[in-house]
Amino acid sequence: MKKVIALIVLFTSVFFTSCEDVVDVELDTAPPKLVIEAAINWQKGTMGKQQVVKLTTTTGYFESVIPTVSGATIYIRNSKNVQFNFTEVPKTGRYVCNNFAPEINETYTLTIISGGNTYTASETLKSVAPITHIEQNNEGGFTGKDIEIRAYFNDPADADNFYLYKYVYSNKVTSNFYVDEDKFFQGNEFFSVSDDDELKAGDELEITHFGISKQYYNYMNILVSIAGSNVGGPFQSPPATVKGNIINTTDKANYPLGYFSLSESQTKKFKIE
């Protein structure tokens, strides 16, 4: 009997000891890619003069720090060849312009010179329909028991319009993004809708609508479908390789990640009652 007990203790000891072994997982490391966050947003009611472009690189899966890129030359030109220069906040990878001039339906060209490479992209600044009102429905969602928030707007009838919606919730760390086109509601009243089935009285929402181009709509549609609806932001590096509209004119095979977009936007805040 003592021998049996001894064998059981020995087996148990070996089992739990083996569970403590460290398993090293070797992951392939690809060369770093430049990540460009160049979302020019003109918030309704502002001059839109201050704009920011951020440069980082991809890094290893287990790294906790995202490398920033300093020393780049960045500028944007409009169709009249007026140039807007972006100056780096020292050693941050954050480049700021304080005299940008946004104009609806104007075409702009971004140029970034970094690491011996030149990156360019062109895009048109799109308008957004103003948010007319926000409604709370306490019998929404799939169950009919969730609190649902809708932000309404009147879609213009004279053009094909594309939208990006952003919902920030006080009860969540992540934000919710999704895109829409007016194919089925052109010229009519429509709405964006919340995507949180845990909303309760006292929670606060920040709702932003962006007017975007068809090309940016296609890009974001792919990105959101890959990342899921609850992502940190559409201007961060994607979880899979999704090519944007920015081209490396020096070495086309070494393309960057990110997208150059220009949008008029509007933000409204709402508190759940």
C-alpha positions as CSV (number, residue, x, y, z in Angstrom):
1,M,0.0,0.0,0.0
2,K,2.9,2.4,0.8
3,K,4.4,1.6,-2.6
4,V,1.2,2.5,-4.3
5,I,0.9,5.8,-2.4
6,A,4.5,6.6,-3.2
7,L,4.0,6.0,-6.9
8,I,0.9,8.3,-6.9
9,V,2.8,11.1,-5.2
10,L,5.7,10.7,-7.6
11,F,3.4,10.7,-10.7
12,T,1.6,13.8,-9.3
13,S,4.8,15.6,-8.7
14,V,6.1,14.9,-12.2
15,F,2.8,15.9,-13.8
16,F,2.7,19.3,-12.1
17,T,6.4,20.0,-12.6
18,S,6.0,19.4,-16.3
19,C,3.1,21.8,-16.4
20,E,5.5,24.6,-15.2
21,D,7.8,24.1,-18.2
22,V,8.2,27.2,-20.4
23,V,7.3,26.7,-24.0
24,D,9.1,29.0,-26.4
25,V,7.1,29.8,-29.5
26,E,9.2,30.9,-32.4
27,L,7.4,33.5,-34.6
28,D,8.6,34.7,-38.0
29,T,9.5,38.4,-37.8
30,A,8.9,40.4,-41.0
31,P,10.9,43.6,-41.7
32,P,9.2,46.6,-40.2
33,K,6.7,48.5,-42.4
34,L,6.0,52.2,-42.1
35,V,2.5,52.9,-40.7
36,I,1.0,56.2,-41.8
37,E,-1.9,57.7,-39.8
38,A,-3.0,60.6,-42.1
39,A,-6.7,61.2,-41.4
40,I,-7.5,64.9,-42.0
41,N,-10.8,65.6,-40.2
42,W,-12.6,68.9,-40.5
43,Q,-14.9,69.1,-37.5
44,K,-18.1,71.1,-38.3
45,G,-18.0,74.5,-36.6
46,T,-14.2,74.8,-36.5
47,M,-11.6,76.3,-38.9
48,G,-9.9,72.9,-39.3
49,K,-6.5,74.5,-39.3
50,Q,-4.7,72.1,-36.9
51,Q,-4.2,68.6,-38.4
52,V,-1.9,65.8,-37.5
53,V,0.0,63.0,-39.3
54,K,1.6,60.2,-37.2
55,L,4.4,57.9,-38.3
56,T,5.2,54.5,-36.7
57,T,6.4,51.1,-37.8
58,T,5.2,47.6,-37.3
59,T,6.9,45.6,-34.6
60,G,7.1,42.1,-33.0
61,Y,4.0,40.5,-31.7
62,F,5.1,40.5,-28.1
63,E,6.6,44.0,-28.1
64,S,4.7,46.5,-25.9
65,V,6.2,49.6,-27.4
66,I,5.2,50.8,-30.9
67,P,8.3,52.4,-32.6
68,T,7.8,56.0,-33.8
69,V,9.4,57.5,-36.9
70,S,11.2,60.8,-36.6
71,G,13.0,63.1,-39.0
72,A,10.5,62.8,-41.9
73,T,9.5,65.6,-44.2
74,I,5.7,65.8,-44.6
75,Y,3.5,68.2,-46.5
76,I,0.1,68.3,-48.3
77,R,-0.6,70.3,-51.4
78,N,-4.1,71.3,-52.8
79,S,-5.0,71.6,-56.4
80,K,-3.8,75.2,-56.5
81,N,-0.4,74.0,-55.4
82,V,-0.6,75.7,-52.0
83,Q,1.6,73.7,-49.6
84,F,0.9,72.9,-46.0
85,N,3.9,71.8,-44.0
86,F,3.8,69.4,-41.0
87,T,6.4,69.8,-38.3
88,E,7.3,67.1,-35.9
89,V,6.8,67.4,-32.2
90,P,10.4,66.4,-31.3
91,K,11.0,62.6,-31.1
92,T,7.3,61.7,-31.1
93,G,6.6,60.7,-34.7
94,R,3.7,63.2,-34.5
95,Y,3.7,65.8,-37.2
96,V,1.5,68.9,-36.8
97,C,0.2,71.6,-39.3
98,N,-1.4,74.7,-37.8
99,N,-2.5,76.5,-41.0
100,F,-4.3,73.8,-43.0
101,A,-7.1,75.1,-45.2
102,P,-9.9,72.5,-45.6
103,E,-12.3,72.9,-48.6
104,I,-15.1,70.6,-49.5
105,N,-14.5,68.7,-52.8
106,E,-11.0,70.0,-53.0
107,T,-8.3,67.4,-53.9
108,Y,-5.1,67.2,-51.8
109,T,-1.9,65.3,-52.3
110,L,0.2,64.0,-49.4
111,T,3.9,63.6,-49.6
112,I,6.1,61.9,-47.0
113,I,9.9,61.6,-47.3
114,S,11.4,59.2,-44.8
115,G,14.2,56.7,-44.7
116,G,15.3,57.4,-48.3
117,N,11.8,56.7,-49.6
118,T,9.1,59.0,-50.9
119,Y,5.4,58.2,-50.2
120,T,2.5,59.9,-51.9
121,A,-1.3,59.7,-52.0
122,S,-4.2,61.9,-53.3
123,E,-7.7,62.2,-52.0
124,T,-10.7,64.5,-52.0
125,L,-12.3,66.1,-49.0
126,K,-15.9,64.9,-48.6
127,S,-18.7,66.7,-46.8
128,V,-21.0,65.1,-44.2
129,A,-24.7,65.5,-43.6
130,P,-25.4,67.2,-40.2
131,I,-26.8,65.1,-37.4
132,T,-30.4,66.4,-36.9
133,H,-31.4,64.6,-33.7
134,I,-30.6,61.6,-31.5
135,E,-33.2,59.1,-30.3
136,Q,-33.1,56.5,-27.5
137,N,-35.1,53.3,-27.8
138,N,-35.4,51.1,-24.8
139,E,-36.8,48.2,-26.8
140,G,-34.1,47.8,-29.3
141,G,-31.5,45.2,-30.3
142,F,-32.2,41.6,-31.3
143,T,-33.9,40.8,-28.1
144,G,-36.1,43.8,-28.1
145,K,-34.9,44.5,-24.5
146,D,-31.7,46.5,-25.2
147,I,-31.2,50.2,-25.1
148,E,-30.5,51.4,-28.7
149,I,-29.3,54.8,-29.8
150,R,-29.9,56.3,-33.3
151,A,-28.3,59.4,-34.7
152,Y,-30.4,60.8,-37.6
153,F,-29.4,62.8,-40.6
154,N,-30.8,63.8,-44.0
155,D,-28.8,62.3,-46.9
156,P,-28.3,64.7,-49.8
157,A,-30.2,63.6,-53.0
158,D,-27.8,65.1,-55.5
159,A,-24.8,62.8,-55.0
160,D,-23.7,59.4,-54.0
161,N,-22.5,59.6,-50.4
162,F,-20.5,57.4,-48.2
163,Y,-20.2,57.5,-44.4
164,L,-18.0,56.4,-41.5
165,Y,-19.6,56.2,-38.1
166,K,-17.7,56.1,-34.8
167,Y,-19.3,55.3,-31.4
168,V,-17.3,55.8,-28.2
169,Y,-18.9,54.4,-25.1
170,S,-18.2,55.4,-21.5
171,N,-18.6,51.7,-20.4
172,K,-16.1,50.4,-22.9
173,V,-12.4,50.8,-23.6
174,T,-12.7,50.2,-27.3
175,S,-14.7,52.2,-29.9
176,N,-17.1,50.9,-32.5
177,F,-16.6,51.8,-36.2
178,Y,-18.7,50.9,-39.3
179,V,-19.2,52.3,-42.8
180,D,-22.3,52.9,-44.8
181,E,-23.4,54.0,-48.3
182,D,-26.6,55.8,-49.3
183,K,-27.5,53.3,-52.1
184,F,-30.8,52.4,-50.4
185,F,-31.6,55.7,-48.7
186,Q,-30.3,58.4,-51.1
187,G,-32.1,61.7,-50.5
188,N,-33.9,60.4,-47.4
189,E,-33.6,60.6,-43.7
190,F,-31.4,57.8,-42.2
191,F,-29.4,57.1,-39.1
192,S,-26.4,55.4,-37.5
193,V,-27.1,53.1,-34.6
194,S,-25.2,52.0,-31.5
195,D,-23.7,48.5,-31.2
196,D,-23.6,47.9,-27.4
197,D,-26.1,45.6,-25.8
198,E,-25.0,46.6,-22.3
199,L,-26.0,50.2,-22.3
200,K,-27.7,51.4,-19.1
201,A,-29.0,54.7,-17.6
202,G,-26.1,57.1,-17.0
203,D,-23.8,55.8,-19.7
204,E,-22.5,58.4,-22.1
205,L,-21.9,58.1,-25.9
206,E,-19.8,60.2,-28.2
207,I,-21.1,59.8,-31.8
208,T,-19.1,61.0,-34.8
209,H,-20.2,60.9,-38.4
210,F,-17.5,61.3,-41.2
211,G,-18.1,62.0,-44.9
212,I,-15.8,59.8,-46.8
213,S,-14.9,58.9,-50.4
214,K,-15.9,55.7,-52.1
215,Q,-12.3,54.5,-52.1
216,Y,-12.0,55.0,-48.4
217,Y,-15.4,53.3,-47.9
218,N,-14.1,50.2,-49.7
219,Y,-10.9,50.2,-47.6
220,M,-12.7,50.6,-44.3
221,N,-15.3,48.0,-45.2
222,I,-12.5,45.5,-45.6
223,L,-10.6,46.6,-42.5
224,V,-13.7,46.5,-40.2
225,S,-14.7,43.1,-41.5
226,I,-11.2,41.8,-40.7
227,A,-10.8,43.5,-37.3
228,G,-14.4,43.2,-36.1
229,S,-16.6,46.1,-35.0
230,N,-14.8,46.7,-31.7
231,V,-11.4,48.0,-32.7
232,G,-9.1,50.7,-31.3
233,G,-9.4,52.9,-34.4
234,P,-9.4,52.8,-38.1
235,F,-6.2,54.7,-38.4
236,Q,-4.0,52.2,-36.5
237,S,-2.1,49.4,-38.2
238,P,-4.5,46.7,-39.3
239,P,-4.4,43.1,-38.0
240,A,-3.8,41.8,-41.5
241,T,-2.1,43.4,-44.6
242,V,-4.6,45.8,-46.1
243,K,-3.2,48.1,-48.8
244,G,-4.3,51.7,-48.5
245,N,-4.0,54.5,-51.1
246,I,-0.4,55.5,-50.1
247,I,2.3,54.5,-52.6
248,N,6.0,54.2,-52.1
249,T,7.2,55.9,-55.3
250,T,10.8,54.9,-54.6
251,D,10.2,51.2,-54.0
252,K,6.6,50.2,-54.9
253,A,7.1,46.7,-53.4
254,N,7.9,48.2,-50.0
255,Y,4.4,49.8,-49.6
256,P,3.3,51.3,-46.3
257,L,0.3,50.6,-44.2
258,G,-2.4,53.2,-43.5
259,Y,-4.6,55.5,-45.6
260,F,-4.7,59.2,-46.5
261,S,-8.3,60.4,-46.0
262,L,-10.0,63.8,-45.8
263,S,-13.4,64.1,-44.1
264,E,-15.8,66.7,-42.8
265,S,-17.1,65.3,-39.5
266,Q,-19.6,66.1,-36.8
267,T,-19.5,64.9,-33.2
268,K,-22.5,64.8,-30.8
269,K,-22.6,63.6,-27.2
270,F,-25.6,61.8,-25.6
271,K,-26.4,60.5,-22.1
272,I,-28.6,57.5,-21.6
273,E,-31.7,58.4,-19.6
